[in-house]
């Protein structure tokens, strides 16, 4: 096998692992990876504004608001205007969200982050440099992307296929 084939296979495995994990999350929780990560961030930060969530997750406020809208419809979060500064809106988890987070599988991103942080500095630098070069070779270095391991749009709902899988297994 050539080096090119090795690289393409490795890339395909990363994409498939991400896709399979996203489908597993949708099947077990009915949520996307970004939705789970947003819930975790709210849980970990406590009282938090939409702007703070956006900054913490490296997403735009509009994207965070869209995700919050979907989570609010599912009664997993609620928002309240600050009592001290009416310009600020805080996001909070419901009891249902806490249960969902407790039962949810560990996000692939969390698993990856732990293993990446265990690497030596030279290994981290090598991986970052190599992946940046691969992105450049694929003319993808200018594509806007957040640091969230997921496929598709960050602020999407679970797909109808994901929902069918979830309900057919119930």
Secondary structure, 3 states (H helix, E strand, C coil): CCHHHHHHHHHHHHHHHHHHHHHHHHHHHCCCHHHHHHHHHHHHHCCEEHHHHHHHHCCCHHHHHHHHHHHHHCCCEEEEECCCCCCCEEEEECHHHHHHHHHCCCCHHHHHHHHHHCCCHHHHHHHHHHHHHHHHHCCCCCCCCCCCCCCCCCCCCCCHHHHHHHHHCC
